[in-house]
Amino acid sequence: MIPSAKTQIGDEERAAVDRVLRSGMLAMGPEVAAFEAEFSEVVAGRHCIAVNSGTSALHLSLLAAGIGPGDEVIVPSFSFAATANSVALTGATPVFVDIEPDYFAVDPSAVEAAITPRTRAMMPVHLYGHPAALGALSAIAERHGLLLLEDAAQAHLASVDGIPVGAWGIAASFSFYPTKNMTAGEGGLVSTADETVARTMRLLRNQGMEKRYANEVVGFNNRMTDIHAAIGRVQLTKLAGWTAQRQANAAFFSENLRGVVTPPTAEGAVHVFHQYTIRVVDHDRDRFGEELASHGVGSGVYYPTPIHRLPSFDLDLDLPTTELVAGQVLSLPVYPSLTEDELATIVTAVNAVASAGS
Ligand SMILES: Cc1ncc(COP(=O)(O)O)c(C=O)c1O
C-alpha cells in the first residue's frame, strides 16, 4: 500500500538530536535561536518566534496582536479545527465564511460581506499549500482597518506575486507537525514584522518572562525544545528540494489524471502541494477512496466535516461551497519520496476508478 503521507527522517536528523542530547541544553537554547534565524530567510527576513505547535503559534499570535473577548475574527470553516480553536481560545468569536471552490481558501467577497463593527481581524488559511488570495485580502483588510493573520501551517515556501506567505499579514503561523512539508517532530513558528507582536510572543511563550523570574504578563509554557529545533534546522535545509519534488509530482498528476477535478494554481501563486487534492464529482468520494485502497493507493480526506458543524462549534450556517467541497475532496499521496513506479501506480489507479461506474 502506498501510504497517503510519509515523513522523511534521515541520519542527519538523528545526528542533530544526538548532538543536542549530548550538549545537555535541551530546553529553548541555541538550537531554537538558530532555527528562528534560519527560518527568517523564508519569510523575507521577518522576526521568527518558535513555539511548541502550530496551534500555539496561532493562539499566541492572536493574543499578541491584541485579539480577545468581544472581537470577531473571520476564518474559513473549511480547515483543520485548530484555525477556529485558536480564535475561540482567545475569547474572541470565529466568524466562518465560505471558500471559493478552485483553491479552497476564503472567498474575499465573502470576507468583506462578513465584516461587522466588531471585526478585528481575518485569518485566511493557505490550505493544502495553495496561498489564499492575499492581494485581495490585504486590500480588504486595509480598507476596513482590520488585521491580517495568516494560517500558513500547510504552506512553507508558498508565495503570491513573489512575496512569500508569512510576509503578508501582521503575523503568520507555521506548523512542523510530522506530516507537514517539513517537520520538527512537533512545533510551530510565528513570523511577524511587528516589534511589539514579536516581543509579546516571546513573553507569552515563556510564562510572561524575558528576564528570569521577572514575569511581565500572564503567559504560557509553549516553548520549543532544542531537540525539536535541531530536527527542524536539518529539515529546513531540505525544504526547497522536497518542495520542488512535490511540485513535479503534482505536475505529473495534473497531466495524466482523467475523470476527476485536478487542483489549479492561481495566477501569480506558488503552490507547495502539502496535499494534492482532487475533487471527485461523478462518484461517491468515500467509495472512490476505498476503491483506490483496493488498488494499493492510500488517500486522505481533509476535512470531511466543516468546522462550524463539528460538535465543538455546532453552528447552523449557510456555507454552500464549503459543504459541497467537503463531500468531494480527496488527497492523493504527493510526498517527495514517491518513486516513479508509485507515481504511475497512483495515476493508473485513479484513472481506473474514475472510469468505472463506482
Ligand atoms: C490549517 C492548519 N492550521 C493549524 C494547524 C495546527 O498545527 P499543529 O498541529 O502543529 O498544532 C494545522 C496542522 O495540524 C493545520 O493544518
Ligand as a Chemical Component Dictionary entry (heavy atoms), coordinates in Angstrom:
data_LIG
# 
_chem_comp.id                   LIG 
_chem_comp.type                 NON-POLYMER 
_chem_comp.pdbx_formal_charge   0 
_chem_comp.three_letter_code    LIG 
# 
loop_
_chem_comp_atom.comp_id 
_chem_comp_atom.atom_id 
_chem_comp_atom.alt_atom_id 
_chem_comp_atom.type_symbol 
_chem_comp_atom.charge 
_chem_comp_atom.model_Cartn_x 
_chem_comp_atom.model_Cartn_y 
_chem_comp_atom.model_Cartn_z 
_chem_comp_atom.pdbx_ordinal 
LIG C1 C1 C 0 -4.506 24.615 8.651  1  
LIG C2 C2 C 0 -3.891 24.219 9.947  2  
LIG N1 N1 N 0 -3.886 25.093 10.967 3  
LIG C3 C3 C 0 -3.316 24.798 12.145 4  
LIG C4 C4 C 0 -2.711 23.579 12.374 5  
LIG C5 C5 C 0 -2.165 23.285 13.720 6  
LIG O1 O1 O 0 -0.832 22.893 13.724 7  
LIG P1 P1 P 0 -0.277 21.886 14.833 8  
LIG O2 O2 O 0 -0.811 20.528 14.525 9  
LIG O3 O3 O 0 1.207  21.992 14.684 10 
LIG O4 O4 O 0 -0.744 22.386 16.168 11 
LIG C6 C6 C 0 -2.672 22.643 11.331 12 
LIG C7 C7 C 0 -1.975 21.350 11.425 13 
LIG O5 O5 O 0 -2.176 20.423 12.055 14 
LIG C8 C8 C 0 -3.294 22.959 10.104 15 
LIG O6 O6 O 0 -3.314 22.074 9.104  16 
# 
loop_
_chem_comp_bond.comp_id 
_chem_comp_bond.atom_id_1 
_chem_comp_bond.atom_id_2 
_chem_comp_bond.value_order 
_chem_comp_bond.pdbx_ordinal 
LIG C1 C2 SING 1  
LIG C2 N1 SING 2  
LIG C2 C8 DOUB 3  
LIG N1 C3 DOUB 4  
LIG C3 C4 SING 5  
LIG C4 C5 SING 6  
LIG C4 C6 DOUB 7  
LIG C5 O1 SING 8  
LIG O1 P1 SING 9  
LIG P1 O2 DOUB 10 
LIG P1 O3 SING 11 
LIG P1 O4 SING 12 
LIG C6 C7 SING 13 
LIG C6 C8 SING 14 
LIG C7 O5 DOUB 15 
LIG C8 O6 SING 16 
# 
